[in-house]
């Protein structure tokens, strides 16, 4: 299909809570574009607002690990519960060049729908739980920069300002 532009830090859509999907028939092309974009940018997860679309939709693929065999599409997802704690070095396609140590739950109970509207409620752990939390943050208007101390964020101030500046220059 097509690789879409990834929305960068500073774009207002990254700070909005995404609206629920109610029309599943229009999703296949968008989902394919999201996978194409994620693979092109070498990501393992992508939320719809990262390609400028206001929908509660994410795609994930950690098939390169032993945790998961197939890519995953999660629609209208919500984290119901979480347990444990872990810290993972995270990057973000919307904040290129910056990696931060982010504290996340080790395990989550997650409710979501698939591309056909079927509802699921499952528990996930390991890397998949972290990716679900990262992308769910996106869909709720949160970024990894919100999960670190002001001191740590200040260490990346110039890089963040450059990303914002590059967003809005023609």
PEQUIVEN-V929099 format. One line per field, one symbol per residue. ss: DSSP state (A for helix, B for strand, O for the rest). phi: phi as a letter, one per 20 degrees, with the letter a starting at -180 (. if undefined). burial: 1 if it has 24 or more other ideal C-beta (glycine too) atoms within 12 Angstrom, else 0. A space follows every 50 residues. Layout:
# PEQUIVEN-V929099
ss = ???
phi = ???
burial = ???
This chain:
# PEQUIVEN-V929099
ss = OOOOOOOOOOOAAAAOOOOOOOOAAAAAAAAAAAAAAAAAOOOOBBBAAA AOOOOOBBBBOOOOOOOOOOOBBBBBBBBBBBBOOBBBBBOOOOOOOOOB BBBBOOBBBBBBBOOOOOBBBBBBBAAAAAAAAAAAAAAOOOOAAAAOOA AAAAOOAAAAAAAAAAAOOO
phi = .beefefdgofgffddefefecdffeegfffffffgfgffemedbbegff dndebebcccbdffdefbecgcdcclfbeeabbmbbdcfddbfecfndcc fdecffbcdcdbdefenfecccdccmgffffgffffggfdndcffedcfg fffffdgffffffffffdde
burial = 00010111101011010100100000100110111011101011111111 11111111111100000000111111111001000001011111100101 01011011011111100000000110111111111111110111101100 00000100010010001000
